Amino acid sequence: MVEVKAVIQNEAGIHCRPSAILVREGSSYAGEILVTAPSGTCDLTSALECIMLGMEKDTEITIQVSGPDEEAYARKLAELFETHFDFPPQ
């Protein structure tokens, strides 16, 4: 198991659109992913659960990844959580 930290950078936090992108990425992974925020933990398979964590800008989270190529995948997820999403793109 690999554990990495990330800090939410998106101005609006992790809302519907970013959570859909994160869950799509998490669902494609063959191993297990757990995301822990101050308000709780989810397994990154449900956008609703992801939204319910209330990850606002500057929230520090922990991402735990277990499975194939876990270190690279954990870094990839941390980068996604730290993305400045812009909807629609400008």
Secondary structure per residue as TSV (DSSP state, phi and psi in degrees):
chain	resnum	aa	ss	phi	psi
A	1	M	-	360.0	137.9
A	2	V	E	-116.3	140.6
A	3	E	E	-126.7	129.0
A	4	V	E	-130.7	155.8
A	5	K	E	-105.2	151.4
A	6	A	E	-146.2	155.0
A	7	V	E	-121.4	125.4
A	8	I	-	-63.4	127.0
A	9	Q	-	-108.3	-19.3
A	10	N	-	-63.5	131.2
A	11	E	T	-54.1	-40.1
A	12	A	T	-93.1	8.0
A	13	G	-	73.9	-164.4
A	14	I	S	-95.2	97.6
A	15	H	-	-105.8	-159.5
A	16	C	H	-55.4	-52.9
A	17	R	H	-67.3	-49.4
A	18	P	H	-61.3	-38.7
A	19	S	H	-64.5	-34.5
A	20	A	H	-63.6	-40.9
A	21	I	H	-65.4	-44.1
A	22	L	H	-64.8	-43.1
A	23	V	H	-67.2	-38.9
A	24	R	H	-59.6	-44.7
A	25	E	H	-65.7	-44.1
A	26	G	H	-65.7	-36.9
A	27	S	H	-69.4	-22.2
A	28	S	T	-82.8	-6.2
A	29	Y	-	-87.4	137.7
A	30	A	S	-76.8	-15.9
A	31	G	S	-99.7	-154.7
A	32	E	E	-113.0	139.2
A	33	I	E	-128.8	129.4
A	34	L	E	-123.4	134.3
A	35	V	E	-116.3	125.9
A	36	T	E	-118.5	125.6
A	37	A	E	-117.7	170.9
A	38	P	T	-55.3	-25.7
A	39	S	T	-91.3	-7.6
A	40	G	E	153.3	-165.0
A	41	T	E	-133.9	143.8
A	42	C	E	-139.0	164.3
A	43	D	-	-98.9	11.4
A	44	L	S	59.5	37.0
A	45	T	S	-115.5	-5.6
A	46	S	-	-133.0	123.9
A	47	A	H	-62.3	-37.8
A	48	L	H	-63.1	-44.5
A	49	E	H	-62.7	-39.4
A	50	C	H	-62.5	-45.5
A	51	I	H	-63.9	-39.5
A	52	M	H	-65.2	-15.8
A	53	L	T	-70.9	-13.7
A	54	G	-	61.7	44.9
A	55	M	-	-79.3	95.2
A	56	E	-	-90.6	170.7
A	57	K	T	-52.9	138.1
A	58	D	T	74.2	7.6
A	59	T	-	-75.1	129.6
A	60	E	E	-89.8	131.7
A	61	I	E	-124.4	162.4
A	62	T	E	-118.4	132.2
A	63	I	E	-114.6	123.4
A	64	Q	E	-112.3	128.5
A	65	V	E	-126.0	129.7
A	66	S	E	-127.6	125.1
A	67	G	S	145.0	-164.2
A	68	P	T	-64.3	135.9
A	69	D	T	50.0	43.5
A	70	E	H	-62.8	-35.5
A	71	E	H	-64.8	-47.6
A	72	A	H	-65.3	-38.7
A	73	Y	H	-69.7	-37.8
A	74	A	H	-62.7	-42.2
A	75	R	H	-64.2	-40.2
A	76	K	H	-62.0	-43.9
A	77	L	H	-66.1	-40.0
A	78	A	H	-60.3	-41.6
A	79	E	H	-62.6	-40.5
A	80	L	H	-64.3	-44.4
A	81	F	H	-64.0	-25.4
A	82	E	T	-96.1	9.1
A	83	T	-	-72.9	141.6
A	84	H	-	-88.2	92.3
A	85	F	-	-71.8	142.0
A	86	D	-	-135.1	106.8
A	87	F	S	-117.4	126.1
A	88	P	S	-73.7	160.0
A	89	P	-	-60.1	143.4
A	90	Q	-	-107.4	360.0
